[in-house]
Amino acid sequence: MTGAPQGDEAERLVATLEGPLARLEEARTFAKPRHQAQVLSVAGRLLAVPGGIDRLHELAPRMDRAGLFAGSDWDAPANLLPGLVSGTLENGAPATVTAEAVSLLRLMTVANGEAEHPGIHAAAARRFLTRVLALNLRRFFGAPDEAARAAGERQIVVDGLFRYLAEHVGFQDVLGELVDEIWRILRQRPIQVAEVKDMIAQIAITLAERGGDIGEKRLGADRLVTALFGPTTACMDDPGLEIYRERLSAMDDSDLRHEAQGLARAMHDTGLVSDYHAAFLLWVIDSEHDGMAPEALGLGATGSDCWRRHRALVIEIIRRAVRPETAQALYGLSLLLDRGILHHAPVAPALRRLLALVPNAAVAERLSISGLNATPPADLLLAGCIQVLGQPLGVGQGANPTCQSARAIAMWAQNDPDYLLHLAAQAARFDTVTMHFEGRAIRSADLPAGLAAGAPLDADPVSVALVPHLDRIYAEMGRLCSDRNNDPHIWINPEFHGWWVGRACAVAVDVPTGALAGIEDFIARFHSAYHPAFNGGEPVTHPQPAGIAATDAAARFVGWHAITILRVAPDQDDEMRVYFYNPNNDSGQDWGDGVVVSTHGSGERHGEASLPFELFASRLYLFHEELMRPQEATRPPQAVLERTATMARRTWAAGRQEIAGTAITRLASAEQD
């Protein structure tokens, strides 16, 4: 409105919004969609006027509580994907754009502690916004370009929203925060790094445009950018793959060896693989310089021995699985060789079977969609298998409620790689998987869908092929023991995962009632089974499935979650810690009440999370153990039990009825019930 004071139009629209918002608040669940459209219509106009984003910021928590997102993906903020935000804001219908904007402002209030949300805690909201900002750096760094100006009013509104988020999330140095966040993620060595690579590409653009303004954080940013776009002298200027290959042809042996070592250093330093690295490896194996491949892979003694013994197989795998579009498979291959699993008799023939496999049409379609049609489905699955076998702890469940399946894939990759390859081949060939439960065959194609509505397209290729089947089978195993009046994981976990799972299982919860069941005895049993000071020094020989009571940063109970206990050992400060695998894509979490999960700096290997023993025990509700021990285990002091039990009672167990007596313990056989 020409001549009107700034903010008057915003205040008028806020007053207009009050009626539809009040009606949305009062509406019953089934009627909310009718009122959502009215609220979004006014909110969209408010978003575009001076001062409007400020008003929406204030109203966002109320709009969320009123049910603005009921029935939509935004209603589960923990499952939202940062990579989709920009496309929604640029290409969505007006109501969709407004909903996305209000959702971001709602998450900003959670991240800043202005509001709480039952579906996401402050740290997770901040990480989400950080990643959104990372993928849209150009929106708030530098002046708008011609394309932005030509895009018109929507572009102006969207850019203004991103600048507002950058200013109010509280970053002193947005780029510095983003660089730290990327390094934090990379230390966990995830398999899925497409989003990280997109963020680094945005950082590269920002450095090129205004690198002088970055300050001391530039060093960390440069390391990330060069790892992807210029890891060696020969490609430091990011010349493109064709020119790079021409440069390789002009190099002598000394220069090529230097190139191979530089590429390997960059890969193992970051866990990222440059397209140039894939191009180099393919070039050397097709030339008289193929003896440099082990150096390009950065292999140790075990890996080099595997290369020598299985050279023809490994070269065939490289030709099929490694190309610029699947460059990350090169890192998985390096780690696979260094694990020495090619020396296990069944693994090499299982990989040869995979090389000859033609996927079922339905599976091929799912793989193509998940891989954005970048490479043939069979090659994509091969690349995925190489990555999972090389990086078992890099498997993530994506935005899917399938922690059990992701955990199983990671556990098989660690313990039983040929069995994992058997299942992957079965799923790819026939689009079904057969497993057994207490002697009964279960075929996934005969079962209804489990927790996952469809294939997890935001996961690695092995998960895309396998998870729909594993999810159905796990659910069916649960159905088959549903009448046993106890936690079904007691029987499912050993049958589903493998013989190495302890057949005795301790549970801290009475499943029929949800009551706490002998929590101190449960904690004592856990110490006696896993703590070296109380179990006679017995190490964890095989990873063991376990269940935690997940809590948010406010220590409120969120739900039951599947993890794997990997090992128990003292850290560098001689504090006993539990090192575990969490399949939820990012293990660094604040579980509230002072329990903050560590992913580096406390003796963790790549992909591990850890907590001090007592803190971990305070969030544990189910674990497996072997009852046959070489010597009698000892019970920890009562003070330890009381301290740990108190932490459980004031967090995930708060408000639960407590049953006196011992923890419920069962053997994993049907006869026990």
C-alpha positions as CSV (number, residue, x, y, z in Angstrom):
1,M,0.0,0.0,0.0
2,T,1.7,3.1,-1.2
3,G,2.5,5.6,1.5
4,A,1.3,3.3,4.3
5,P,3.7,2.9,7.3
6,Q,5.8,-0.3,7.1
7,G,4.1,-3.0,9.1
8,D,0.5,-1.6,8.8
9,E,-0.4,-4.1,6.0
10,A,1.2,-6.9,8.1
11,E,-0.9,-6.0,11.1
12,R,-4.1,-5.9,9.0
13,L,-3.4,-9.4,7.7
14,V,-2.6,-10.7,11.2
15,A,-6.1,-9.4,12.2
16,T,-7.6,-11.1,9.2
17,L,-5.8,-14.3,10.0
18,E,-7.2,-14.5,13.5
19,G,-10.7,-15.7,12.5
20,P,-9.6,-18.6,10.2
21,L,-6.9,-19.6,12.7
22,A,-9.3,-19.7,15.6
23,R,-11.7,-21.9,13.5
24,L,-8.8,-24.2,12.7
25,E,-8.0,-24.5,16.4
26,E,-11.6,-25.4,17.3
27,A,-12.2,-27.8,14.3
28,R,-12.3,-31.5,14.9
29,T,-9.6,-33.6,13.2
30,F,-11.6,-34.6,10.2
31,A,-12.7,-31.0,9.5
32,K,-9.2,-29.4,9.8
33,P,-8.4,-29.6,6.0
34,R,-11.3,-27.3,5.3
35,H,-9.9,-24.6,7.5
36,Q,-6.2,-25.2,6.6
37,A,-6.7,-23.7,3.1
38,Q,-8.1,-20.4,4.6
39,V,-5.2,-20.1,7.0
40,L,-2.7,-20.7,4.3
41,S,-4.3,-18.2,2.0
42,V,-4.0,-15.3,4.4
43,A,-0.5,-16.5,5.7
44,G,0.7,-16.5,2.1
45,R,-0.2,-12.9,1.7
46,L,1.4,-12.1,5.0
47,L,4.6,-13.7,3.9
48,A,5.0,-11.3,1.0
49,V,4.5,-8.0,2.9
50,P,7.1,-6.0,4.9
51,G,7.2,-7.3,8.4
52,G,5.1,-10.3,7.5
53,I,7.8,-12.9,8.2
54,D,8.2,-11.5,11.7
55,R,4.5,-12.0,12.4
56,L,4.5,-15.5,11.0
57,H,7.5,-16.3,13.2
58,E,5.4,-15.3,16.2
59,L,2.4,-17.2,15.0
60,A,4.1,-20.4,13.7
61,P,3.9,-22.4,16.9
62,R,0.3,-21.6,17.4
63,M,-0.5,-22.5,13.8
64,D,1.3,-25.8,14.2
65,R,-0.6,-26.6,17.4
66,A,-3.9,-25.6,15.7
67,G,-3.4,-28.4,13.1
68,L,-2.1,-26.5,10.1
69,F,0.1,-29.5,9.1
70,A,-2.4,-32.3,10.2
71,G,-2.5,-35.0,7.5
72,S,0.6,-33.8,5.7
73,D,4.3,-34.7,5.7
74,W,5.1,-31.5,7.7
75,D,3.2,-33.1,10.7
76,A,6.3,-35.3,11.3
77,P,9.1,-32.8,11.3
78,A,11.8,-35.4,12.2
79,N,11.2,-37.1,8.8
80,L,11.5,-34.0,6.7
81,L,14.3,-33.9,4.1
82,P,16.3,-30.7,3.8
83,G,17.1,-31.3,0.1
84,L,13.4,-30.9,-0.8
85,V,12.9,-27.5,0.8
86,S,14.3,-25.4,-2.0
87,G,12.4,-27.1,-4.8
88,T,9.1,-26.8,-2.8
89,L,9.6,-23.1,-2.3
90,E,10.6,-22.5,-5.9
91,N,8.1,-24.7,-7.7
92,G,5.3,-25.5,-5.3
93,A,1.7,-24.2,-5.5
94,P,1.2,-21.0,-3.4
95,A,-0.4,-22.9,-0.5
96,T,2.5,-25.4,-0.5
97,V,5.1,-22.6,-0.5
98,T,3.4,-21.0,2.5
99,A,3.1,-24.3,4.4
100,E,6.9,-24.9,3.9
101,A,7.7,-21.4,5.0
102,V,5.6,-21.7,8.2
103,S,7.1,-25.1,8.9
104,L,10.6,-23.6,8.7
105,L,9.7,-20.8,11.0
106,R,8.1,-23.3,13.4
107,L,11.4,-25.3,13.4
108,M,13.3,-22.1,14.0
109,T,11.3,-21.4,17.2
110,V,12.1,-25.0,18.4
111,A,15.8,-24.6,17.5
112,N,16.0,-21.3,19.5
113,G,14.1,-22.6,22.5
114,E,11.1,-20.4,21.9
115,A,8.7,-23.3,21.6
116,E,8.7,-27.1,22.0
117,H,7.4,-29.8,19.6
118,P,6.7,-33.4,20.5
119,G,8.0,-34.6,17.2
120,I,11.5,-33.0,17.2
121,H,13.9,-31.6,19.7
122,A,15.9,-28.4,19.5
123,A,19.2,-29.9,18.4
124,A,17.5,-31.8,15.6
125,A,15.6,-28.7,14.5
126,R,18.9,-26.7,14.4
127,R,20.6,-29.5,12.3
128,F,17.7,-29.5,9.9
129,L,17.8,-25.7,9.4
130,T,21.6,-25.8,9.2
131,R,21.4,-28.3,6.3
132,V,18.6,-26.3,4.6
133,L,20.8,-23.2,4.8
134,A,23.8,-25.1,3.5
135,L,21.9,-26.1,0.4
136,N,20.8,-22.5,-0.2
137,L,23.9,-20.5,0.7
138,R,23.6,-18.3,-2.4
139,R,20.2,-17.1,-1.2
140,F,21.7,-15.0,1.6
141,F,25.4,-14.6,0.6
142,G,26.0,-12.1,-2.1
143,A,23.7,-10.0,-4.3
144,P,20.9,-11.5,-6.4
145,D,21.9,-12.5,-9.9
146,E,19.9,-11.9,-13.1
147,A,18.1,-15.2,-12.8
148,A,16.9,-14.3,-9.4
149,R,15.7,-10.9,-10.5
150,A,13.9,-12.4,-13.5
151,A,12.1,-14.9,-11.3
152,G,10.0,-12.1,-9.8
153,E,8.2,-11.7,-6.5
154,R,8.3,-15.3,-5.4
155,Q,12.1,-15.3,-5.6
156,I,12.3,-12.1,-3.6
157,V,10.0,-13.7,-0.9
158,V,12.0,-16.9,-0.8
159,D,15.3,-15.2,-0.6
160,G,14.0,-13.0,2.2
161,L,12.8,-16.0,4.1
162,F,16.3,-17.6,3.9
163,R,18.0,-14.4,5.0
164,Y,15.6,-14.2,7.9
165,L,16.4,-17.8,8.9
166,A,20.1,-17.2,8.7
167,E,19.8,-14.1,10.9
168,H,17.5,-15.7,13.6
169,V,18.9,-19.2,14.0
170,G,21.7,-17.4,15.8
171,F,24.7,-18.2,13.7
172,Q,27.6,-15.8,14.2
173,D,29.2,-17.2,11.1
174,V,26.8,-19.2,9.0
175,L,29.4,-20.7,6.8
176,G,31.5,-21.7,9.8
177,E,28.6,-23.5,11.4
178,L,27.8,-25.3,8.2
179,V,31.4,-26.4,7.7
180,D,31.5,-27.7,11.3
181,E,28.2,-29.6,10.7
182,I,29.5,-31.2,7.5
183,W,32.7,-32.4,9.3
184,R,30.6,-33.7,12.2
185,I,28.5,-35.8,9.7
186,L,31.6,-37.0,7.7
187,R,33.3,-38.3,10.9
188,Q,30.5,-40.8,11.1
189,R,31.3,-42.0,7.6
190,P,27.8,-42.4,6.2
191,I,27.2,-44.2,2.9
192,Q,24.7,-41.7,1.7
193,V,26.6,-38.4,1.1
194,A,24.7,-36.8,-1.7
195,E,23.3,-34.1,0.5
196,V,26.7,-33.4,2.0
197,K,28.2,-33.1,-1.5
198,D,25.4,-30.7,-2.5
199,M,26.2,-28.6,0.6
200,I,29.9,-28.6,-0.3
201,A,29.1,-27.5,-3.8
202,Q,27.2,-24.5,-2.4
203,I,30.1,-23.7,-0.1
204,A,32.4,-23.8,-3.2
205,I,30.2,-21.2,-5.0
206,T,30.2,-19.0,-1.9
207,L,34.0,-19.2,-1.5
208,A,34.4,-18.2,-5.2
209,E,32.1,-15.3,-4.8
210,R,33.1,-13.8,-1.5
211,G,35.9,-15.9,-0.1
212,G,37.6,-12.9,1.5
213,D,34.7,-12.4,3.9
214,I,34.8,-15.9,5.3
215,G,37.6,-15.5,7.9
216,E,39.2,-18.3,9.9
217,K,36.6,-20.9,8.9
218,R,38.0,-20.8,5.4
219,L,40.6,-23.6,6.0
220,G,38.0,-26.2,7.0
221,A,35.8,-25.2,4.0
222,D,38.7,-25.3,1.6
223,R,39.6,-28.9,2.7
224,L,36.0,-30.0,1.9
225,V,35.9,-28.2,-1.4
226,T,39.3,-29.5,-2.6
227,A,38.5,-33.1,-1.5
228,L,35.6,-33.0,-4.0
229,F,36.7,-30.7,-6.8
230,G,40.5,-30.5,-6.7
231,P,42.2,-33.1,-4.5
232,T,45.5,-33.1,-6.4
233,T,47.7,-30.7,-8.3
234,A,46.5,-32.1,-11.6
235,C,42.9,-31.3,-11.0
236,M,43.2,-28.4,-8.5
237,D,41.6,-26.0,-11.0
238,D,38.7,-28.4,-11.5
239,P,39.3,-28.7,-15.3
240,G,36.7,-31.3,-16.1
241,L,37.1,-35.1,-16.6
242,E,38.2,-35.0,-20.3
243,I,41.0,-32.5,-19.7
244,Y,42.0,-34.4,-16.6
245,R,42.4,-37.6,-18.6
246,E,44.5,-35.8,-21.1
247,R,46.8,-34.6,-18.3
248,L,47.1,-38.2,-17.0
249,S,48.3,-39.4,-20.4
250,A,51.1,-36.9,-20.3
251,M,52.4,-37.9,-16.8
252,D,55.3,-40.2,-16.1
253,D,55.3,-43.0,-13.4
254,S,56.5,-40.6,-10.7
255,D,53.7,-38.1,-11.4
256,L,51.1,-40.8,-11.6
257,R,52.2,-42.3,-8.3
258,H,52.1,-38.8,-6.6
259,E,48.6,-38.4,-8.1
260,A,47.4,-41.8,-6.8
261,Q,48.7,-41.0,-3.3
262,G,47.1,-37.6,-3.2
263,L,43.7,-38.9,-4.2
264,A,43.9,-41.7,-1.6
265,R,44.9,-39.2,1.1
266,A,41.9,-36.9,0.3
267,M,39.5,-39.8,0.3
268,H,40.6,-41.3,3.6
269,D,40.8,-37.9,5.2
270,T,37.2,-37.0,4.5
271,G,35.3,-40.2,3.5
272,L,34.4,-38.4,0.2
273,V,35.4,-39.5,-3.2
274,S,36.0,-37.0,-6.0
275,D,34.8,-37.7,-9.6
276,Y,38.5,-37.2,-10.5
277,H,39.4,-40.1,-8.3
278,A,37.0,-42.5,-10.0
279,A,38.3,-41.2,-13.4
280,F,41.9,-41.9,-12.3
281,L,41.3,-45.4,-11.2
282,L,39.4,-46.3,-14.3
283,W,42.2,-44.8,-16.4
284,V,45.0,-46.7,-14.7
285,I,43.4,-50.1,-14.8
286,D,42.9,-49.7,-18.5
287,S,46.6,-48.7,-19.0
288,E,49.9,-50.2,-18.4
289,H,49.9,-48.5,-15.0
290,D,47.3,-50.7,-13.3
291,G,49.8,-51.6,-10.6
292,M,49.1,-48.2,-9.1
293,A,45.5,-49.1,-8.3
294,P,46.3,-50.2,-4.8
295,E,48.0,-46.9,-4.1
296,A,45.0,-45.0,-5.5
297,L,42.8,-47.0,-3.2
298,G,45.1,-46.3,-0.2
299,L,45.3,-49.9,0.7
300,G,47.1,-51.3,3.7
301,A,48.9,-54.7,4.0
302,T,45.7,-56.7,4.1
303,G,44.0,-54.8,1.3
304,S,47.1,-55.1,-0.9
305,D,47.2,-58.9,-0.3
306,C,43.5,-59.1,-1.3
307,W,44.2,-57.1,-4.4
308,R,47.1,-59.5,-5.4
309,R,45.1,-62.6,-4.8
310,H,41.8,-61.4,-6.4
311,R,43.1,-58.9,-8.9
312,A,40.9,-60.0,-11.9
313,L,37.7,-60.0,-9.8
314,V,38.5,-56.6,-8.2
315,I,39.2,-55.0,-11.6
316,E,35.9,-56.4,-13.0
317,I,34.1,-54.9,-10.0
318,I,35.8,-51.5,-10.5
319,R,34.8,-51.5,-14.2
320,R,31.1,-52.2,-13.3
321,A,30.6,-50.4,-10.0
322,V,33.0,-47.4,-10.1
323,R,32.4,-44.4,-12.3
324,P,32.0,-40.7,-11.6
325,E,28.3,-41.1,-10.9
326,T,29.0,-43.8,-8.3
327,A,32.4,-42.5,-7.2
328,Q,31.7,-43.3,-3.5
329,A,31.8,-47.0,-4.2
330,L,35.6,-46.6,-4.5
331,Y,35.8,-45.7,-0.8
332,G,33.7,-48.8,0.0
333,L,35.9,-51.0,-2.1
334,S,39.0,-49.7,-0.4
335,L,37.6,-50.5,3.0
336,L,36.2,-53.9,1.8
337,L,39.7,-55.0,0.7
338,D,41.3,-53.8,3.9
339,R,38.8,-55.8,5.9
340,G,40.1,-58.9,4.2
341,I,36.7,-60.4,3.6
342,L,37.6,-61.6,0.1
343,H,39.7,-64.2,2.0
344,H,36.4,-65.7,3.3
345,A,35.7,-68.6,0.8
346,P,32.1,-67.8,-0.1
347,V,32.5,-64.0,-0.6
348,A,34.4,-64.0,-4.0
349,P,31.9,-66.4,-5.7
350,A,29.0,-64.4,-4.2
351,L,30.4,-61.2,-5.8
352,R,30.8,-63.0,-9.1
353,R,27.2,-64.1,-8.9
354,L,26.3,-60.4,-8.3
355,L,28.3,-59.4,-11.4
356,A,26.2,-61.7,-13.6
357,L,22.8,-60.9,-12.0
358,V,20.0,-59.3,-14.0
359,P,17.6,-57.6,-11.6
360,N,13.9,-58.2,-11.6
361,A,12.1,-55.4,-13.5
362,A,10.3,-54.0,-10.4
363,V,13.6,-54.0,-8.4
364,A,15.4,-52.4,-11.3
365,E,12.8,-49.6,-11.4
366,R,13.2,-48.9,-7.7
367,L,17.0,-48.8,-8.0
368,S,16.8,-46.5,-11.0
369,I,14.5,-44.1,-9.2
370,S,16.7,-44.1,-6.1
371,G,19.8,-43.6,-8.2
372,L,18.3,-40.9,-10.3
373,N,18.9,-43.1,-13.4
374,A,22.6,-42.2,-13.2
375,T,23.8,-45.8,-13.9
376,P,22.3,-49.2,-14.8
377,P,20.4,-50.8,-11.9
378,A,22.6,-53.9,-11.8
379,D,25.7,-51.8,-11.5
380,L,24.1,-49.5,-8.9
381,L,23.2,-52.6,-6.7
382,L,26.8,-53.9,-7.1
383,A,28.2,-50.5,-6.1
384,G,25.8,-50.5,-3.1
385,C,26.9,-53.9,-2.0
386,I,30.5,-52.8,-2.2
387,Q,29.8,-49.8,0.0
388,V,27.8,-51.7,2.6
389,L,30.5,-54.4,2.9
390,G,33.2,-51.8,3.2
391,Q,31.2,-49.4,5.5
392,P,28.8,-51.6,7.6
393,L,28.3,-48.8,10.1
394,G,27.5,-46.3,7.4
395,V,24.1,-47.9,6.7
396,G,21.2,-45.5,7.5
397,Q,17.5,-46.0,7.6
398,G,16.7,-42.8,5.9
399,A,13.4,-41.1,6.7
400,N,11.8,-44.4,7.3
401,P,10.6,-46.3,10.5
402,T,12.8,-49.3,9.6
403,C,15.6,-49.2,12.2
404,Q,15.3,-53.0,12.6
405,S,16.0,-53.6,8.9
406,A,18.9,-51.1,8.7
407,R,20.4,-52.7,11.8
408,A,20.2,-56.2,10.3
409,I,21.9,-55.1,7.0
410,A,24.7,-53.5,9.0
411,M,25.1,-56.5,11.3
412,W,25.2,-59.0,8.4
413,A,27.7,-56.8,6.6
414,Q,29.9,-57.1,9.7
415,N,29.3,-60.7,10.7
416,D,28.1,-62.6,7.7
417,P,28.9,-60.8,4.5
418,D,28.1,-63.8,2.2
419,Y,24.7,-64.1,3.8
420,L,24.0,-60.5,3.0
421,L,25.0,-61.0,-0.6
422,H,22.8,-64.1,-0.7
423,L,19.8,-62.0,0.4
424,A,20.6,-59.1,-1.9
425,A,20.8,-61.5,-4.9
426,Q,17.5,-63.2,-3.9
427,A,15.7,-59.8,-3.6
428,A,17.2,-58.5,-6.8
429,R,16.4,-61.6,-8.9
430,F,12.9,-62.5,-7.6
431,D,11.7,-59.4,-5.7
432,T,11.1,-61.6,-2.7
433,V,13.1,-63.0,0.2
434,T,12.6,-66.2,2.2
435,M,13.8,-66.5,5.8
436,H,12.9,-68.9,8.6
437,F,11.4,-68.5,12.0
438,E,11.5,-71.4,14.4
439,G,11.6,-73.8,11.5
440,R,8.8,-72.1,9.5
441,A,9.6,-70.6,6.1
442,I,8.5,-67.0,5.6
443,R,8.3,-65.5,2.1
444,S,8.1,-61.8,1.9
445,A,6.1,-61.7,-1.3
446,D,3.2,-63.4,0.5
447,L,3.0,-60.8,3.2
448,P,1.4,-57.3,3.5
449,A,3.5,-54.2,3.8
450,G,5.3,-53.7,7.2
451,L,6.1,-50.3,8.8
452,A,7.5,-48.9,5.6
453,A,4.9,-47.8,3.1
454,G,7.2,-48.4,0.2
455,A,10.8,-48.8,-0.8
456,P,13.1,-46.4,1.1
457,L,14.3,-44.4,-1.9
458,D,16.5,-42.1,0.3
459,A,18.7,-45.0,1.3
460,D,21.6,-47.0,-0.1
461,P,20.9,-49.4,-3.0
462,V,21.1,-52.5,-0.8
463,S,18.5,-51.0,1.5
464,V,16.3,-50.1,-1.5
465,A,16.3,-53.7,-2.7
466,L,16.1,-55.4,0.7
467,V,14.3,-53.3,3.3
468,P,10.7,-53.8,1.9
469,H,11.2,-57.6,2.3
470,L,13.0,-57.5,5.6
471,D,10.4,-55.1,7.0
472,R,7.6,-57.5,6.1
473,I,9.4,-60.6,7.4
474,Y,10.2,-58.9,10.7
475,A,6.5,-57.9,11.1
476,E,5.4,-61.4,10.4
477,M,7.8,-62.8,13.0
478,G,6.2,-60.5,15.5
479,R,2.8,-61.7,14.5
480,L,3.8,-65.3,15.0
481,C,4.9,-64.7,18.6
482,S,2.3,-62.1,19.5
483,D,0.5,-64.5,21.8
484,R,3.5,-65.0,24.0
485,N,2.7,-62.1,26.4
486,N,6.2,-60.6,26.2
487,D,8.4,-58.4,24.1
488,P,8.6,-60.2,20.7
489,H,12.2,-59.2,20.2
490,I,13.2,-61.9,22.6
491,W,12.4,-64.5,19.9
492,I,12.7,-62.5,16.8
493,N,16.3,-61.1,17.2
494,P,18.2,-64.4,17.3
495,E,16.1,-65.9,14.5
496,F,16.3,-62.8,12.3
497,H,19.9,-61.7,12.8
498,G,21.9,-64.9,13.3
499,W,23.3,-67.5,15.6
500,W,25.6,-65.1,17.4
501,V,22.7,-63.3,19.1
502,G,22.5,-64.3,22.8
503,R,19.5,-66.6,23.4
504,A,18.8,-65.1,26.8
505,C,17.1,-61.7,26.8
506,A,16.5,-59.2,29.6
507,V,13.7,-56.7,29.3
508,A,13.1,-53.8,31.7
509,V,9.5,-53.3,30.7
510,D,6.4,-55.5,31.3
511,V,5.1,-55.4,27.8
512,P,1.3,-56.0,28.4
513,T,1.2,-53.1,30.9
514,G,4.1,-50.9,30.0
515,A,5.2,-50.9,33.6
516,L,8.8,-50.7,34.7
517,A,9.9,-54.2,35.7
518,G,12.7,-54.6,38.2
519,I,14.9,-51.8,36.8
520,E,17.8,-52.3,39.3
521,D,18.0,-56.0,38.6
522,F,17.9,-55.3,34.9
523,I,20.9,-52.8,35.2
524,A,22.8,-55.3,37.4
525,R,22.3,-58.0,34.7
526,F,23.6,-55.7,32.0
527,H,26.7,-54.9,34.0
528,S,27.3,-58.6,34.7
529,A,26.9,-59.4,31.0
530,Y,28.9,-56.6,29.4
531,H,31.0,-54.6,31.9
532,P,34.6,-56.1,32.0
533,A,34.9,-55.3,35.7
534,F,31.9,-57.5,36.5
535,N,31.8,-60.2,33.8
536,G,35.3,-61.6,34.2
537,G,36.8,-59.5,31.5
538,E,34.7,-61.1,28.6
539,P,34.8,-58.9,25.5
540,V,31.8,-58.5,23.1
541,T,32.8,-61.0,20.4
542,H,29.8,-60.4,18.1
543,P,27.7,-57.3,17.8
544,Q,24.5,-57.7,19.8
545,P,21.1,-56.2,19.1
546,A,19.6,-54.1,21.8
547,G,16.7,-51.8,22.4
548,I,16.9,-48.3,23.8
549,A,14.1,-46.1,25.1
550,A,14.7,-43.1,22.9
551,T,14.4,-39.7,24.5
552,D,14.6,-36.1,23.2
553,A,16.8,-33.3,24.4
554,A,14.2,-32.6,27.2
555,A,14.6,-36.3,28.3
556,R,11.0,-37.0,27.2
557,F,10.2,-40.5,26.0
558,V,10.0,-40.7,22.2
559,G,9.7,-44.4,21.5
560,W,11.6,-47.7,21.3
561,H,14.6,-47.8,19.0
562,A,16.8,-50.6,17.7
563,I,20.6,-50.3,18.1
564,T,23.6,-52.6,18.2
565,I,26.1,-53.0,21.0
566,L,29.5,-53.2,19.3
567,R,32.0,-53.2,22.1
568,V,32.7,-52.1,25.6
569,A,36.1,-50.5,26.4
570,P,37.8,-47.7,28.3
571,D,38.3,-44.5,26.4
572,Q,41.5,-42.4,26.5
573,D,40.5,-41.1,30.0
574,D,40.0,-44.6,31.2
575,E,36.3,-44.2,31.5
576,M,34.4,-47.4,30.5
577,R,32.1,-46.7,27.5
578,V,29.6,-48.6,25.4
579,Y,30.3,-48.2,21.7
580,F,27.2,-48.8,19.6
581,Y,25.7,-48.5,16.2
582,N,22.6,-46.4,15.7
583,P,20.9,-46.8,12.2
584,N,19.2,-43.4,12.4
585,N,21.6,-41.6,10.0
586,D,23.1,-39.3,12.6
587,S,24.3,-40.8,15.9
588,G,25.3,-37.5,17.6
589,Q,22.2,-36.8,19.7
590,D,21.2,-35.1,22.9
591,W,19.0,-37.6,24.8
592,G,18.4,-35.1,27.6
593,D,19.3,-35.1,31.4
594,G,23.0,-34.7,30.5
595,V,23.1,-37.7,28.2
596,V,24.8,-36.5,24.9
597,V,25.9,-39.2,22.5
598,S,29.5,-38.8,21.3
599,T,30.6,-39.8,17.7
600,H,34.2,-38.7,17.9
601,G,36.8,-37.7,20.5
602,S,36.1,-40.5,22.9
603,G,37.8,-43.4,21.1
604,E,35.0,-44.0,18.6
605,R,35.8,-45.6,15.3
606,H,34.1,-44.3,12.2
607,G,30.4,-45.0,12.4
608,E,30.3,-45.7,16.1
609,A,28.5,-43.8,18.8
610,S,29.4,-44.0,22.5
611,L,28.3,-43.2,26.0
612,P,29.8,-43.8,29.4
613,F,28.5,-47.2,30.6
614,E,26.1,-46.0,33.2
615,L,24.6,-43.3,31.0
616,F,24.0,-45.9,28.2
617,A,22.5,-48.3,30.8
618,S,20.1,-45.6,31.9
619,R,18.5,-45.6,28.4
620,L,18.6,-49.3,27.7
621,Y,15.4,-51.4,28.0
622,L,16.3,-54.7,26.2
623,F,19.5,-56.6,25.7
624,H,20.6,-60.2,24.8
625,E,23.2,-62.2,26.7
626,E,24.7,-65.7,27.0
627,L,23.9,-67.5,30.2
628,M,26.8,-70.0,29.9
629,R,29.9,-68.2,31.3
630,P,33.4,-69.4,32.2
631,Q,33.1,-67.9,35.7
632,E,30.5,-66.4,37.9
633,A,29.7,-62.8,37.1
634,T,29.6,-60.3,40.0
635,R,26.9,-57.7,40.8
636,P,27.9,-54.0,40.8
637,P,27.7,-52.0,43.9
638,Q,24.2,-50.9,45.0
639,A,25.1,-47.2,44.6
640,V,25.8,-47.8,40.9
641,L,22.4,-49.5,40.5
642,E,20.5,-46.8,42.3
643,R,22.2,-44.0,40.5
644,T,21.5,-45.5,37.0
645,A,18.0,-46.5,37.9
646,T,17.2,-43.0,39.1
647,M,18.3,-41.6,35.7
648,A,15.9,-44.0,34.0
649,R,13.0,-43.2,36.3
650,R,13.3,-39.5,35.8
651,T,13.6,-39.7,32.0
652,W,12.0,-42.4,29.8
653,A,10.4,-44.3,32.7
654,A,8.8,-41.1,34.2
655,G,5.2,-41.8,35.0
656,R,5.4,-45.5,34.5
657,Q,4.0,-47.9,37.1
658,E,6.8,-49.9,38.6
659,I,6.6,-53.6,39.3
660,A,8.7,-54.9,42.2
661,G,11.0,-57.9,41.8
662,T,13.5,-58.9,39.2
663,A,13.8,-57.9,35.6
664,I,11.8,-60.1,33.2
665,T,14.3,-62.5,31.5
666,R,13.4,-65.0,28.9
667,L,15.2,-67.5,26.7
668,A,14.5,-67.2,23.0
669,S,12.6,-70.4,22.5
670,A,8.8,-70.8,22.2
671,E,8.8,-73.5,24.9
672,Q,9.8,-70.9,27.5
673,D,6.3,-69.5,27.5
